[in-house]
Amino acid sequence: MTLFDDVYPFYLQQRKVFVFDVSTVIVIVVFLTFAFTFLLIIPGIRGRARLYWMFRVLLSLIMGVVIVAVQFTGDWETGWVKANTSYKSFSHALVNVDIGLRVGLAGVNVTLRGNPLNQVNETIDYNEHFAWSFNADYDHSYSEALERGLPTPILYVAEKFTMQSPCSMHRQYRISSHYASATLWVAFCTWLISNMLFSMPVLVYGGYMLLVTGAFMIFSLLSFSTVRNSLMCPIQFGTAILRTGYGGSFWLVLVIGLLCFVAGISVVALHYFNLDLLKTFFDLHEDRAEDYQEMTEVYVNPHFVSKELSPSQPSKLNPNGI
């Protein structure tokens, strides 16, 4: 909120943080609750199985929280530029600002920060979010930004992603983001299936599903990166050009996808080359040994056996009762 002509304007649109918003925080809190709950019950697990369980559960939760959380982060593609540009329309005043662009799967964040913050009798510190999800109209958000009289650099960057823009950046980013989001949700489903299969004796199928999970995560990256291969209009402020590159969420998905591949290949390889070690790691070998012992070893009280056999002995010696 800034002072302009002695009036404090009221911004209707809620400003978002650069990377994290409420949805991301909720996802992280939910998975941290699962992890904390498991840490409370893990002392009841006996022997070395306790370490195996801790490693498996925490590793699986890390995979799951990344797959879900990156759906709501806004740093799949980021870029910053320093420029001397006009601040308001119909004004010749120039300001020295840092202009940032962060692209996520659900929209873009445009940041404007003065250098220093206080210039032209105002505090220049903006971070506006423009969504393009299925239930949000990007052009409508842009129209509201025009009505609210946001600074010219924010409107210039946001205008590049509108449907009326000749740059076609809206269509390219929105389609690629929707496909990336869809493949990540499929990866989340296969991650759930892999966890269910790991609780059964068919461990190798859990490894296969981990490979499928990693494959869908890589597919999401390929879908989002198709935008980089298309021609885009430059976002230029005088001689300064705002250039973007892959952000933290993109590289995080790549790391977790490769981790899924490594974990899946390890499970499949151990299944074919060292099945006993695999069962021990998943705490199935000892359980089966105990079950087998209970089924094979039968303890009979000799006292009851002698009682049952003593009346029958005369009949065996004289079957006719003579």
Residue pairs with C-beta under 8 A, 6 or more apart in sequence:
1 8
1 9
1 10
1 11
2 8
2 9
2 122
2 123
2 124
3 121
3 122
4 122
4 149
9 148
9 149
11 148
12 144
12 148
13 128
13 129
13 141
13 144
13 145
13 148
14 129
15 126
15 127
15 128
15 129
16 74
16 109
16 127
16 129
17 127
18 74
18 75
18 100
18 102
18 109
18 111
18 127
19 73
19 74
19 75
19 102
19 248
19 249
20 73
21 72
21 74
23 71
23 72
24 69
24 72
24 73
27 65
27 68
27 69
27 72
28 65
28 69
31 61
31 64
31 65
31 68
34 61
35 57
35 58
35 61
38 54
38 57
38 58
39 54
42 50
42 53
42 54
43 50
45 53
49 283
49 286
52 280
52 281
52 282
52 283
53 283
56 198
56 281
56 282
59 259
59 263
60 191
60 195
62 256
63 191
63 213
63 256
63 259
63 260
64 188
64 191
66 252
66 253
66 256
67 184
67 187
67 188
67 191
67 213
67 217
67 253
67 256
68 188
70 76
70 105
70 184
70 249
70 252
70 253
71 105
71 106
71 181
71 184
71 185
72 104
72 105
72 106
73 104
73 248
73 249
74 102
74 103
74 104
74 106
74 107
74 108
74 109
74 129
75 102
75 104
75 247
75 248
75 249
76 103
76 104
76 105
76 177
76 180
76 224
76 246
76 247
76 249
76 250
77 101
77 102
77 103
77 224
77 227
77 244
77 245
77 246
77 247
77 250
78 100
78 101
78 102
78 103
78 244
78 245
78 247
78 248
79 100
79 101
79 242
79 243
79 244
79 245
80 98
80 99
80 100
80 101
80 242
81 98
81 99
81 235
81 237
81 240
81 241
81 242
81 243
82 96
82 97
82 98
82 99
82 115
82 240
83 96
83 97
83 99
83 153
83 237
83 238
83 240
84 94
84 95
84 96
84 237
84 238
85 94
85 95
85 97
85 99
85 152
85 153
85 237
85 238
86 92
86 93
86 94
86 95
86 152
87 93
87 94
87 95
87 97
87 119
87 120
87 122
87 124
87 151
87 152
87 153
88 149
88 151
88 152
89 152
93 120
95 114
95 119
95 120
95 124
96 114
96 115
96 119
97 112
97 113
97 114
97 115
97 124
97 153
98 111
98 112
98 113
98 114
98 115
99 110
99 111
99 112
99 153
99 157
99 237
99 242
100 109
100 110
100 111
100 112
100 113
101 108
101 109
101 110
101 111
101 157
101 235
101 242
101 244
102 108
102 109
102 111
102 247
103 173
103 177
103 244
103 247
104 177
104 249
105 177
105 178
105 180
105 181
105 184
105 224
106 131
106 132
106 133
106 136
106 177
106 181
107 129
107 130
107 131
107 132
107 133
107 136
107 138
108 129
108 130
108 132
108 158
108 161
108 173
109 127
109 128
109 129
109 130
110 126
110 127
110 128
110 130
110 154
110 157
110 158
111 126
111 127
112 124
112 125
112 126
112 127
112 151
112 153
112 154
113 124
113 125
113 126
114 123
114 124
114 125
117 123
117 124
117 125
118 124
124 151
126 150
126 151
126 154
128 145
128 150
128 154
128 158
130 138
130 141
130 142
130 145
130 158
130 161
131 138
131 141
132 138
132 161
132 170
132 173
132 174
132 177
138 161
138 162
138 163
138 170
138 174
139 162
139 163
139 164
142 155
142 158
142 159
142 162
145 154
145 155
145 158
146 155
153 237
156 235
156 237
157 235
157 242
159 165
160 167
160 169
160 233
160 235
161 169
161 170
161 173
162 170
163 170
163 171
165 233
166 233
167 232
167 233
169 232
169 233
172 226
172 227
172 230
172 232
173 227
176 223
176 224
176 225
176 226
176 227
177 224
179 220
179 223
180 220
180 221
180 223
180 224
181 220
183 216
183 217
183 219
183 220
183 223
184 216
184 217
184 220
184 253
186 216
187 213
187 214
187 216
187 217
187 220
190 209
190 212
190 213
190 216
191 209
191 210
191 213
193 209
194 206
194 207
194 209
194 210
194 213
195 206
197 203
197 205
197 206
197 209
198 206
198 282
200 206
201 284
203 267
203 271
203 278
203 279
203 282
203 284
204 267
204 268
204 271
206 267
207 263
207 264
207 265
207 266
207 267
207 268
207 271
208 264
208 268
209 264
210 260
210 261
210 263
210 264
210 267
211 260
211 261
211 264
211 265
211 268
213 260
213 264
214 257
214 258
214 259
214 260
214 261
214 264
217 253
217 254
217 256
217 257
217 260
218 254
218 257
220 253
221 250
221 253
221 254
221 257
224 250
225 246
234 241
234 242
235 241
235 242
236 242
267 278
270 277
270 278
270 281
271 278
276 285
279 285
279 288
280 286
315 321
